């Protein structure tokens, strides 16, 4: 197996320690080694520590050497909420919002999620694969090495299966790890607009068992909010998913406080996402649970929403806080986790260290992959993001600028690509 010695780390952010991270003190402890080094054997980290100690290891003396020249090294970002597979942008809606129309108005006039559904249904698997592969390359260019990706733009069996099969193929063929989530309960499809109960029956009795039996997803998500699924409907769908072996996730309290955050606790969901409208009692309850609170500031920024998730309250209460891009064509068309860090710091009042913990080890926990990624520790995959700065605080400080100079996945450099 190839062996690699990585040195020249001005700051090596190991993120070693307890999982998940809770509370401000733990979230701010990045396990920083100055002038640290990593010895990689094959696709795994074999040793990590001060440069002199790692260089003196007998097995490291004959390894290939990679000197990073005084840059910051951290675990590859783990983006735990994306809608990777879609067929076209919704730039027309972007312009309509600038002109004053609300997201809800646009949706009522045939835009929103259902416009992406219509476009995806007429797209070929090949065209979708080409587009998704291009985006995965861009994720890697910004330091992301693992993503979660949802279905939800098909909303008929053919479309949902098309997305999930494609995600399986991408996981096998692309460098990034792709964790799959079934989101058949994104919104009620137009065919069932007047009979949503029948659609829920279809999800519970046929589609969820089929997805689970075929091994097409690890998680099942529901968009529980105004204009999507009600709390009783979401409970029924996620209970069926759990019974079939799929771990629940839930879109919660983005537009309205529906009780979805409490449902996430009740069903021991892996994650409750958005959380813009939760109250103090919800914060306390989430802090006592193991549910990851996945915040999506890119969505609020792109939609120009004044309401934001109470990140500071969640952190101070001891909740498990994670960050993700919510990459999708309508409300958060960004692949940049560094930009999400900037928004988390500037708009959610998180510190740079808290934001980095929330973009690495905690989302890895929410995806149940923290045993192999999310931190730089012996035995984990050599998933690294290298930034052309000497201080980790500069990553969010330079907003809208991509300073990721190298990304490594399982010991292989995937950005920049070799000529």
LOGU-470919 format. One record per residue (C-alpha): residue in three letters; x, y, z. Coordinates in nm, 2 decimals, padded with zeros to 4 digits, always signed. Last residue first. Example, Ala and Ser with C-alpha at 12.3 -4.5 7.8 and 13.67 -1.06 7.14 Angstrom:
2
type | px | py | pz
SER | +01.37 | -00.11 | +00.71 $
ALA | +01.23 | -00.45 | +00.78 $
//
This chain:
419
type | px | py | pz
UNK | -00.29 | +01.70 | -01.54 $
UNK | -00.34 | +01.60 | -01.17 $
UNK | -00.67 | +01.72 | -01.03 $
UNK | -00.65 | +01.99 | -00.77 $
UNK | -00.83 | +01.86 | -00.59 $
UNK | -00.88 | +01.48 | -00.57 $
UNK | -00.56 | +01.40 | -00.39 $
UNK | -00.58 | +01.04 | -00.28 $
UNK | -00.54 | +00.93 | +00.08 $
UNK | -00.90 | +00.83 | +00.13 $
UNK | -01.01 | +01.17 | -00.01 $
UNK | -00.77 | +01.45 | -00.02 $
UNK | -00.86 | +01.81 | -00.10 $
UNK | -00.60 | +02.08 | -00.19 $
UNK | -00.58 | +02.46 | -00.22 $
UNK | -00.91 | +02.55 | -00.05 $
UNK | -00.90 | +02.93 | -00.03 $
UNK | -01.24 | +02.97 | -00.20 $
UNK | -01.35 | +03.33 | -00.15 $
UNK | -01.71 | +03.42 | -00.08 $
UNK | -01.63 | +03.52 | +00.27 $
UNK | -01.26 | +03.57 | +00.36 $
UNK | -01.32 | +03.56 | +00.74 $
UNK | -01.48 | +03.21 | +00.73 $
UNK | -01.15 | +03.05 | +00.64 $
UNK | -00.93 | +03.32 | +00.81 $
UNK | -01.02 | +03.18 | +01.15 $
UNK | -00.82 | +02.87 | +01.07 $
UNK | -00.49 | +03.06 | +01.08 $
UNK | -00.20 | +03.02 | +00.83 $
UNK | -00.41 | +03.04 | +00.52 $
UNK | -00.41 | +02.85 | +00.19 $
UNK | -00.65 | +02.59 | +00.31 $
UNK | -00.60 | +02.21 | +00.30 $
UNK | -00.90 | +01.98 | +00.33 $
UNK | -00.83 | +01.62 | +00.44 $
UNK | -01.00 | +01.28 | +00.42 $
UNK | -00.74 | +01.02 | +00.52 $
UNK | -01.00 | +00.77 | +00.63 $
UNK | -01.00 | +00.70 | +01.00 $
UNK | -00.78 | +00.45 | +01.19 $
UNK | -00.57 | +00.71 | +01.37 $
UNK | -00.74 | +01.04 | +01.40 $
UNK | -00.81 | +01.35 | +01.18 $
UNK | -01.18 | +01.42 | +01.24 $
UNK | -01.51 | +01.40 | +01.05 $
UNK | -01.45 | +01.06 | +00.89 $
UNK | -01.45 | +00.69 | +00.96 $
UNK | -01.62 | +00.62 | +01.30 $
UNK | -01.82 | +00.95 | +01.25 $
UNK | -02.01 | +00.79 | +00.96 $
UNK | -02.36 | +00.78 | +01.13 $
UNK | -02.48 | +01.06 | +00.91 $
UNK | -02.56 | +01.28 | +01.21 $
UNK | -02.22 | +01.19 | +01.36 $
UNK | -02.04 | +01.30 | +01.04 $
UNK | -02.25 | +01.62 | +01.07 $
UNK | -02.10 | +01.67 | +01.41 $
UNK | -01.74 | +01.59 | +01.32 $
UNK | -01.70 | +01.82 | +01.02 $
UNK | -01.91 | +02.13 | +00.95 $
UNK | -02.04 | +02.19 | +01.30 $
UNK | -01.68 | +02.15 | +01.44 $
UNK | -01.57 | +02.41 | +01.18 $
UNK | -01.85 | +02.65 | +01.28 $
UNK | -01.77 | +02.62 | +01.65 $
UNK | -01.41 | +02.71 | +01.57 $
UNK | -01.50 | +03.01 | +01.36 $
UNK | -01.73 | +03.14 | +01.64 $
UNK | -02.10 | +03.12 | +01.58 $
UNK | -02.30 | +03.44 | +01.57 $
UNK | -02.57 | +03.30 | +01.34 $
UNK | -02.54 | +03.58 | +01.08 $
UNK | -02.16 | +03.65 | +01.06 $
UNK | -02.02 | +03.32 | +01.19 $
UNK | -02.27 | +03.08 | +01.04 $
UNK | -02.27 | +03.29 | +00.72 $
UNK | -01.89 | +03.26 | +00.69 $
UNK | -01.90 | +02.89 | +00.77 $
UNK | -02.16 | +02.84 | +00.50 $
UNK | -01.93 | +03.02 | +00.25 $
UNK | -01.65 | +02.78 | +00.35 $
UNK | -01.90 | +02.49 | +00.29 $
UNK | -01.93 | +02.60 | -00.07 $
UNK | -02.16 | +02.39 | -00.30 $
UNK | -02.41 | +02.68 | -00.33 $
UNK | -02.75 | +02.69 | -00.49 $
UNK | -02.95 | +02.75 | -00.17 $
UNK | -03.33 | +02.81 | -00.22 $
UNK | -03.43 | +02.69 | -00.56 $
UNK | -03.16 | +02.48 | -00.73 $
UNK | -03.05 | +02.28 | -00.42 $
UNK | -02.75 | +02.27 | -00.19 $
UNK | -02.88 | +02.27 | +00.17 $
UNK | -02.52 | +02.38 | +00.25 $
UNK | -02.48 | +02.21 | +00.58 $
UNK | -02.41 | +02.30 | +00.94 $
UNK | -02.43 | +02.09 | +01.26 $
UNK | -02.53 | +02.16 | +01.62 $
UNK | -02.56 | +01.88 | +01.89 $
UNK | -02.75 | +02.07 | +02.16 $
UNK | -02.57 | +02.19 | +02.48 $
UNK | -02.79 | +02.48 | +02.58 $
UNK | -02.52 | +02.73 | +02.48 $
UNK | -02.50 | +02.58 | +02.13 $
UNK | -02.87 | +02.58 | +02.08 $
UNK | -02.91 | +02.93 | +02.21 $
UNK | -02.63 | +03.06 | +01.98 $
UNK | -02.77 | +02.88 | +01.68 $
UNK | -03.12 | +03.02 | +01.71 $
UNK | -03.21 | +02.95 | +01.35 $
UNK | -03.27 | +03.26 | +01.14 $
UNK | -03.57 | +03.48 | +01.06 $
UNK | -03.49 | +03.77 | +00.83 $
UNK | -03.52 | +03.56 | +00.52 $
UNK | -03.34 | +03.69 | +00.21 $
UNK | -03.41 | +03.37 | +00.02 $
UNK | -03.05 | +03.32 | -00.06 $
UNK | -02.93 | +03.41 | +00.29 $
UNK | -03.19 | +03.20 | +00.47 $
UNK | -03.11 | +02.90 | +00.25 $
UNK | -02.74 | +02.94 | +00.30 $
UNK | -02.79 | +02.95 | +00.67 $
UNK | -02.88 | +02.58 | +00.68 $
UNK | -02.87 | +02.46 | +01.04 $
UNK | -02.86 | +02.09 | +01.12 $
UNK | -02.96 | +02.02 | +01.48 $
UNK | -02.84 | +01.67 | +01.54 $
UNK | -03.08 | +01.47 | +01.75 $
UNK | -02.92 | +01.30 | +02.06 $
UNK | -03.17 | +01.46 | +02.30 $
UNK | -03.14 | +01.69 | +02.60 $
UNK | -03.03 | +01.99 | +02.39 $
UNK | -03.33 | +01.93 | +02.16 $
UNK | -03.57 | +01.96 | +02.45 $
UNK | -03.41 | +02.28 | +02.57 $
UNK | -03.42 | +02.44 | +02.23 $
UNK | -03.78 | +02.33 | +02.18 $
UNK | -03.88 | +02.50 | +02.50 $
UNK | -03.70 | +02.82 | +02.38 $
UNK | -03.90 | +02.83 | +02.06 $
UNK | -03.83 | +02.69 | +01.71 $
UNK | -03.90 | +02.89 | +01.40 $
UNK | -03.57 | +02.87 | +01.21 $
UNK | -03.51 | +02.50 | +01.29 $
UNK | -03.36 | +02.42 | +00.94 $
UNK | -03.29 | +02.05 | +00.98 $
UNK | -03.38 | +01.79 | +01.25 $
UNK | -03.12 | +01.51 | +01.24 $
UNK | -03.06 | +01.15 | +01.32 $
UNK | -03.42 | +01.10 | +01.43 $
UNK | -03.49 | +00.95 | +01.77 $
UNK | -03.86 | +00.92 | +01.68 $
UNK | -03.98 | +01.14 | +01.97 $
UNK | -03.69 | +01.38 | +01.94 $
UNK | -03.76 | +01.43 | +01.57 $
UNK | -04.13 | +01.47 | +01.65 $
UNK | -04.03 | +01.75 | +01.89 $
UNK | -03.86 | +01.93 | +01.61 $
UNK | -04.16 | +01.87 | +01.38 $
UNK | -04.40 | +02.04 | +01.62 $
UNK | -04.54 | +02.26 | +01.34 $
UNK | -04.35 | +02.58 | +01.40 $
UNK | -04.38 | +02.74 | +01.06 $
UNK | -04.15 | +02.83 | +00.77 $
UNK | -03.84 | +02.63 | +00.85 $
UNK | -03.97 | +02.45 | +01.15 $
UNK | -03.84 | +02.10 | +01.07 $
UNK | -03.71 | +01.92 | +00.76 $
UNK | -03.68 | +01.57 | +00.91 $
UNK | -03.44 | +01.28 | +00.93 $
UNK | -03.54 | +00.92 | +01.02 $
UNK | -03.31 | +00.62 | +01.00 $
UNK | -03.43 | +00.35 | +00.75 $
UNK | -03.46 | +00.00 | +00.89 $
UNK | -03.81 | -00.08 | +00.76 $
UNK | -03.98 | -00.01 | +01.10 $
UNK | -03.79 | +00.32 | +01.10 $
UNK | -03.93 | +00.41 | +00.76 $
UNK | -04.29 | +00.33 | +00.87 $
UNK | -04.25 | +00.54 | +01.18 $
UNK | -04.11 | +00.82 | +00.96 $
UNK | -04.41 | +00.82 | +00.73 $
UNK | -04.67 | +00.80 | +01.01 $
UNK | -04.51 | +01.08 | +01.21 $
UNK | -04.48 | +01.30 | +00.90 $
UNK | -04.85 | +01.25 | +00.82 $
UNK | -04.95 | +01.34 | +01.18 $
UNK | -04.72 | +01.65 | +01.17 $
UNK | -04.86 | +01.77 | +00.84 $
UNK | -04.67 | +01.74 | +00.51 $
UNK | -04.58 | +02.02 | +00.26 $
UNK | -04.74 | +02.36 | +00.23 $
UNK | -04.67 | +02.46 | +00.59 $
UNK | -04.41 | +02.23 | +00.73 $
UNK | -04.29 | +01.87 | +00.77 $
UNK | -04.06 | +01.80 | +00.48 $
UNK | -03.99 | +01.43 | +00.55 $
UNK | -03.66 | +01.24 | +00.53 $
UNK | -03.57 | +00.87 | +00.52 $
UNK | -03.21 | +00.75 | +00.57 $
UNK | -02.98 | +00.47 | +00.45 $
UNK | -03.11 | +00.46 | +00.10 $
UNK | -03.14 | +00.23 | -00.21 $
UNK | -03.09 | -00.10 | -00.01 $
UNK | -03.35 | -00.28 | -00.23 $
UNK | -03.56 | -00.39 | +00.06 $
UNK | -03.54 | -00.04 | +00.22 $
UNK | -03.65 | +00.14 | -00.10 $
UNK | -03.92 | -00.11 | -00.16 $
UNK | -04.05 | -00.09 | +00.20 $
UNK | -04.06 | +00.29 | +00.17 $
UNK | -04.23 | +00.29 | -00.17 $
UNK | -04.51 | +00.05 | -00.11 $
UNK | -04.71 | +00.07 | +00.21 $
UNK | -04.59 | +00.39 | +00.37 $
UNK | -04.52 | +00.60 | +00.06 $
UNK | -04.84 | +00.49 | -00.11 $
UNK | -05.05 | +00.55 | +00.20 $
UNK | -04.90 | +00.90 | +00.23 $
UNK | -05.00 | +00.95 | -00.13 $
UNK | -05.35 | +00.84 | -00.06 $
UNK | -05.37 | +01.08 | +00.23 $
UNK | -05.27 | +01.36 | +00.00 $
UNK | -05.59 | +01.33 | -00.20 $
UNK | -05.66 | +01.67 | -00.37 $
UNK | -05.29 | +01.73 | -00.46 $
UNK | -05.23 | +01.36 | -00.54 $
UNK | -05.13 | +01.39 | -00.91 $
UNK | -04.96 | +01.72 | -00.83 $
UNK | -04.71 | +01.56 | -00.60 $
UNK | -04.74 | +01.62 | -00.22 $
UNK | -04.42 | +01.78 | -00.11 $
UNK | -04.08 | +01.63 | -00.01 $
UNK | -04.22 | +01.31 | +00.12 $
UNK | -04.04 | +01.09 | -00.13 $
UNK | -03.73 | +01.21 | +00.04 $
UNK | -03.52 | +00.89 | +00.05 $
UNK | -03.17 | +00.97 | +00.18 $
UNK | -02.84 | +00.85 | +00.04 $
UNK | -02.49 | +00.90 | +00.18 $
UNK | -02.24 | +00.99 | -00.10 $
UNK | -01.87 | +00.94 | -00.03 $
UNK | -01.67 | +01.16 | -00.26 $
UNK | -01.43 | +01.01 | -00.52 $
UNK | -01.69 | +00.94 | -00.78 $
UNK | -01.78 | +00.60 | -00.93 $
UNK | -01.93 | +00.39 | -00.65 $
UNK | -02.11 | +00.67 | -00.46 $
UNK | -02.21 | +00.81 | -00.80 $
UNK | -02.37 | +00.48 | -00.89 $
UNK | -02.57 | +00.47 | -00.57 $
UNK | -02.68 | +00.83 | -00.61 $
UNK | -02.80 | +00.74 | -00.97 $
UNK | -03.00 | +00.45 | -00.84 $
UNK | -03.16 | +00.68 | -00.58 $
UNK | -03.24 | +00.95 | -00.84 $
UNK | -03.40 | +00.71 | -01.09 $
UNK | -03.59 | +00.53 | -00.82 $
UNK | -03.75 | +00.86 | -00.71 $
UNK | -03.84 | +00.95 | -01.07 $
UNK | -03.99 | +00.62 | -01.17 $
UNK | -04.17 | +00.58 | -00.84 $
UNK | -04.33 | +00.93 | -00.86 $
UNK | -04.23 | +01.22 | -00.66 $
UNK | -03.92 | +01.27 | -00.87 $
UNK | -03.75 | +01.58 | -00.71 $
UNK | -03.74 | +01.42 | -00.37 $
UNK | -03.42 | +01.22 | -00.36 $
UNK | -03.17 | +01.33 | -00.11 $
UNK | -02.79 | +01.35 | -00.10 $
UNK | -02.56 | +01.34 | +00.21 $
UNK | -02.21 | +01.45 | +00.14 $
UNK | -01.86 | +01.34 | +00.22 $
UNK | -01.52 | +01.49 | +00.10 $
UNK | -01.60 | +01.86 | +00.10 $
UNK | -01.30 | +02.10 | +00.07 $
UNK | -01.43 | +02.36 | -00.17 $
UNK | -01.28 | +02.20 | -00.49 $
UNK | -01.44 | +01.87 | -00.37 $
UNK | -01.79 | +02.02 | -00.38 $
UNK | -01.71 | +02.15 | -00.73 $
UNK | -01.63 | +01.80 | -00.84 $
UNK | -01.95 | +01.67 | -00.69 $
UNK | -02.13 | +01.94 | -00.89 $
UNK | -01.99 | +01.82 | -01.22 $
UNK | -02.09 | +01.46 | -01.13 $
UNK | -02.44 | +01.57 | -01.05 $
UNK | -02.48 | +01.74 | -01.40 $
UNK | -02.33 | +01.44 | -01.59 $
UNK | -02.54 | +01.20 | -01.39 $
UNK | -02.87 | +01.39 | -01.45 $
UNK | -02.80 | +01.40 | -01.82 $
UNK | -02.73 | +01.03 | -01.83 $
UNK | -03.04 | +00.94 | -01.62 $
UNK | -03.25 | +01.13 | -01.88 $
UNK | -03.46 | +01.43 | -01.79 $
UNK | -03.84 | +01.46 | -01.84 $
UNK | -03.92 | +01.37 | -01.48 $
UNK | -03.65 | +01.60 | -01.35 $
UNK | -03.80 | +01.91 | -01.51 $
UNK | -04.15 | +01.85 | -01.37 $
UNK | -04.01 | +01.78 | -01.02 $
UNK | -03.79 | +02.09 | -01.03 $
UNK | -04.11 | +02.30 | -01.11 $
UNK | -04.28 | +02.11 | -00.82 $
UNK | -04.02 | +02.23 | -00.57 $
UNK | -04.08 | +02.60 | -00.63 $
UNK | -04.27 | +02.73 | -00.93 $
UNK | -04.62 | +02.66 | -01.05 $
UNK | -04.79 | +02.98 | -00.95 $
UNK | -04.85 | +02.87 | -00.59 $
UNK | -04.48 | +02.80 | -00.55 $
UNK | -04.39 | +03.15 | -00.66 $
UNK | -04.63 | +03.30 | -00.41 $
UNK | -04.48 | +03.09 | -00.13 $
UNK | -04.12 | +03.19 | -00.22 $
UNK | -04.23 | +03.55 | -00.20 $
UNK | -04.25 | +03.79 | -00.50 $
UNK | -04.07 | +04.12 | -00.46 $
UNK | -03.87 | +04.18 | -00.78 $
UNK | -03.57 | +04.01 | -00.63 $
UNK | -03.79 | +03.71 | -00.57 $
UNK | -03.89 | +03.70 | -00.93 $
UNK | -03.53 | +03.71 | -01.04 $
UNK | -03.45 | +03.41 | -00.83 $
UNK | -03.76 | +03.23 | -00.96 $
UNK | -03.62 | +03.27 | -01.31 $
UNK | -03.29 | +03.13 | -01.19 $
UNK | -03.45 | +02.80 | -01.10 $
UNK | -03.15 | +02.59 | -01.22 $
UNK | -03.19 | +02.27 | -01.42 $
UNK | -03.20 | +01.89 | -01.40 $
UNK | -03.18 | +01.80 | -01.03 $
UNK | -02.97 | +01.55 | -00.83 $
UNK | -02.77 | +01.69 | -00.54 $
UNK | -03.04 | +01.79 | -00.29 $
UNK | -02.80 | +01.84 | +00.00 $
UNK | -02.80 | +01.81 | +00.38 $
UNK | -02.51 | +01.65 | +00.57 $
UNK | -02.22 | +01.82 | +00.41 $
UNK | -01.91 | +01.66 | +00.58 $
UNK | -01.61 | +01.88 | +00.53 $
UNK | -01.27 | +01.72 | +00.49 $
UNK | -01.09 | +01.71 | +00.82 $
UNK | -00.86 | +02.01 | +00.87 $
UNK | -00.53 | +02.13 | +00.74 $
UNK | -00.41 | +02.50 | +00.76 $
UNK | -00.11 | +02.59 | +00.55 $
UNK | +00.26 | +02.63 | +00.62 $
UNK | +00.42 | +02.49 | +00.31 $
UNK | +00.21 | +02.18 | +00.25 $
UNK | +00.51 | +01.95 | +00.24 $
UNK | +00.41 | +01.61 | +00.09 $
UNK | +00.66 | +01.33 | +00.14 $
UNK | +00.64 | +00.98 | -00.01 $
UNK | +00.72 | +00.73 | +00.27 $
UNK | +01.07 | +00.60 | +00.34 $
UNK | +01.11 | +00.75 | +00.68 $
UNK | +00.75 | +00.70 | +00.78 $
UNK | +00.77 | +00.34 | +00.88 $
UNK | +01.06 | +00.40 | +01.12 $
UNK | +00.87 | +00.69 | +01.29 $
UNK | +01.10 | +00.99 | +01.33 $
UNK | +00.89 | +01.20 | +01.09 $
UNK | +00.59 | +01.16 | +01.31 $
UNK | +00.77 | +01.27 | +01.63 $
UNK | +00.93 | +01.57 | +01.46 $
UNK | +00.61 | +01.68 | +01.30 $
UNK | +00.40 | +01.68 | +01.62 $
UNK | +00.11 | +01.43 | +01.60 $
UNK | -00.08 | +01.20 | +01.37 $
UNK | -00.03 | +00.83 | +01.28 $
UNK | -00.18 | +00.56 | +01.06 $
UNK | -00.45 | +00.77 | +00.89 $
UNK | -00.62 | +00.55 | +00.64 $
UNK | -00.65 | +00.51 | +00.26 $
UNK | -00.32 | +00.33 | +00.21 $
UNK | -00.09 | +00.42 | +00.50 $
UNK | -00.10 | +00.79 | +00.59 $
UNK | +00.14 | +00.96 | +00.83 $
UNK | +00.01 | +01.30 | +00.94 $
UNK | +00.22 | +01.59 | +01.06 $
UNK | +00.18 | +01.88 | +01.30 $
UNK | +00.36 | +02.22 | +01.30 $
UNK | +00.10 | +02.35 | +01.53 $
UNK | -00.14 | +02.08 | +01.65 $
UNK | -00.50 | +02.20 | +01.70 $
UNK | -00.75 | +01.97 | +01.88 $
UNK | -01.04 | +02.18 | +01.75 $
UNK | -01.18 | +02.27 | +02.10 $
UNK | -01.43 | +02.54 | +02.02 $
UNK | -01.72 | +02.30 | +02.00 $
UNK | -01.63 | +02.14 | +02.33 $
UNK | -01.63 | +02.47 | +02.51 $
UNK | -01.94 | +02.60 | +02.34 $
UNK | -02.16 | +02.31 | +02.42 $
UNK | -02.19 | +01.97 | +02.26 $
UNK | -01.95 | +01.78 | +02.02 $
UNK | -02.08 | +01.44 | +01.91 $
UNK | -01.85 | +01.26 | +01.95 $
UNK | -01.57 | +01.31 | +02.21 $
UNK | -01.22 | +01.40 | +02.12 $
UNK | -01.01 | +01.46 | +01.81 $
UNK | -01.10 | +01.75 | +01.59 $
UNK | -00.75 | +01.71 | +01.44 $
UNK | -00.71 | +02.07 | +01.32 $
UNK | -00.35 | +02.08 | +01.20 $
UNK | -00.23 | +02.44 | +01.21 $
UNK | +00.08 | +02.56 | +01.02 $
UNK | +00.09 | +02.22 | +00.86 $
UNK | +00.41 | +02.17 | +00.67 $
UNK | +00.41 | +01.79 | +00.68 $
UNK | +00.22 | +01.51 | +00.52 $
UNK | +00.40 | +01.17 | +00.51 $
UNK | +00.25 | +00.93 | +00.25 $
UNK | +00.25 | +00.55 | +00.23 $
UNK | +00.12 | +00.36 | -00.07 $
UNK | +00.00 | +00.00 | +00.00 $
//
